[in-house]
Amino acid sequence: MRGFARATGRRLPWFVRPHGSRMRCQLVLQFRGAALNDIDAIAELEDRLTVQLAGVAEVDGHDVGSGEVNIFIFTPDPIGTFSAIQPVLERAKLLDSATVAYRPVDGGAYTILWPEHSAEMFRVA
C-alpha cells in the first residue's frame, strides 16, 4: 500500500488503509458561515495543524459546501488531539466559531468535544 502512495503521489483513503492502523477515529473541525471562507485561509490552517500534530495525528484534508467548512483529522486519541490543536484555533481566532466532534472511522454517531456541553446534533453535510 505504501507503494501506491509513492507511485501516485496520493494517500490512500481511510477505508483502504491497512488493518491495524493506529488512526482509529476521525476528528472533524467544522466552521459555519464566514468564519473560514477563503481557500487560502483553509490551506494555511491545515498546514499549521499538520505541523502541530506531526507524528501524532494525520490531517486528511477538507471539504467545503452547504455553508460549512470541515477539516478532517485521523487520530488514535481525539481528545488529546483536540487539546493539542486548541491553541492553534485560539491564535487564529477560530475556536469560538468551531464545532469539533469525532467518531470511529468505521462510522457511528459523532461525539461533540467543542463547544463543551453542547446539546446540538453534529453531522457533516
C-alpha positions in Angstrom: 0.0 0.0 0.0 2.9 2.4 0.6 3.9 1.7 -3.0 0.6 3.2 -4.1 1.3 6.4 -2.3 4.8 6.6 -3.7 3.8 5.7 -7.3 0.8 8.1 -7.5 1.7 10.8 -5.0 -1.7 10.3 -3.3 -2.6 8.9 0.1 -5.0 6.0 0.4 -8.4 6.9 1.7 -9.1 5.9 5.3 -11.3 3.0 4.3 -8.5 1.1 2.4 -5.7 1.8 4.9 -4.1 -1.3 6.3 -5.9 -3.1 9.1 -4.4 -2.4 12.4 -3.6 1.3 11.5 -3.3 3.4 14.6 -5.8 6.0 13.3 -9.0 4.7 14.8 -11.0 7.9 15.0 -12.0 10.7 12.6 -11.9 14.2 14.3 -13.8 16.9 12.4 -13.4 20.6 12.8 -16.5 22.3 11.4 -16.7 26.0 10.7 -20.0 27.6 9.6 -20.8 30.8 7.9 -18.0 33.2 7.1 -15.6 32.1 9.8 -13.3 30.3 7.3 -14.5 31.2 3.8 -11.2 31.7 2.0 -9.5 28.7 0.4 -6.0 30.1 1.2 -7.0 30.5 4.9 -8.2 26.9 4.9 -4.9 25.7 3.4 -2.9 27.8 5.9 -4.9 26.4 8.9 -4.4 22.8 7.6 -0.6 23.5 7.3 -0.5 24.8 10.9 -2.5 21.8 12.2 -0.2 19.4 10.3 2.9 20.9 11.9 1.3 20.9 15.4 0.2 17.2 15.0 3.3 15.8 13.3 3.8 12.2 14.4 0.6 12.2 16.5 -2.3 12.5 14.0 -2.9 12.9 10.3 -4.7 16.0 8.8 -6.6 14.4 6.0 -8.0 17.3 4.1 -11.1 19.4 4.0 -14.4 19.8 2.2 -16.4 23.0 1.6 -20.1 23.2 0.9 -23.6 23.7 2.3 -22.4 26.8 4.2 -19.7 24.9 6.2 -16.0 24.0 6.0 -14.9 20.7 7.5 -11.3 19.7 8.2 -10.7 16.0 8.8 -8.1 14.5 11.1 -7.4 10.9 11.7 -6.2 10.2 15.3 -5.9 7.4 17.9 -6.8 10.0 20.6 -9.4 12.5 19.6 -9.5 14.3 23.0 -5.7 14.6 23.2 -5.5 15.7 19.5 -8.1 18.4 20.2 -6.2 19.6 23.2 -3.1 19.8 21.0 -4.8 21.9 18.3 -6.9 24.1 20.6 -4.1 26.8 20.9 -3.8 26.9 17.1 -7.5 27.6 16.8 -7.3 30.2 19.5 -4.4 32.0 17.9 -6.3 32.0 14.6 -9.4 33.4 16.4 -11.4 30.4 15.1 -12.2 28.5 18.3 -15.4 30.3 19.1 -16.8 29.6 15.6 -15.8 25.9 15.6 -17.7 22.8 16.4 -15.3 19.8 17.0 -16.6 16.3 17.0 -15.2 12.7 16.5 -16.4 9.2 15.7 -14.8 5.9 14.9 -13.5 5.6 11.4 -15.9 2.7 10.7 -18.9 5.0 11.3 -21.3 5.7 14.1 -22.5 8.8 15.8 -20.3 11.8 16.4 -19.4 12.9 19.9 -19.0 16.7 20.3 -15.9 17.9 22.1 -16.4 21.6 21.4 -18.3 23.6 22.4 -18.3 21.9 25.7 -21.7 20.6 26.9 -23.2 21.1 23.5 -26.6 19.5 23.0 -26.6 20.1 19.2 -26.7 17.2 16.8 -23.5 17.1 14.7 -23.4 16.0 11.1 -21.2 16.6 8.1 -23.3 17.8 5.2 
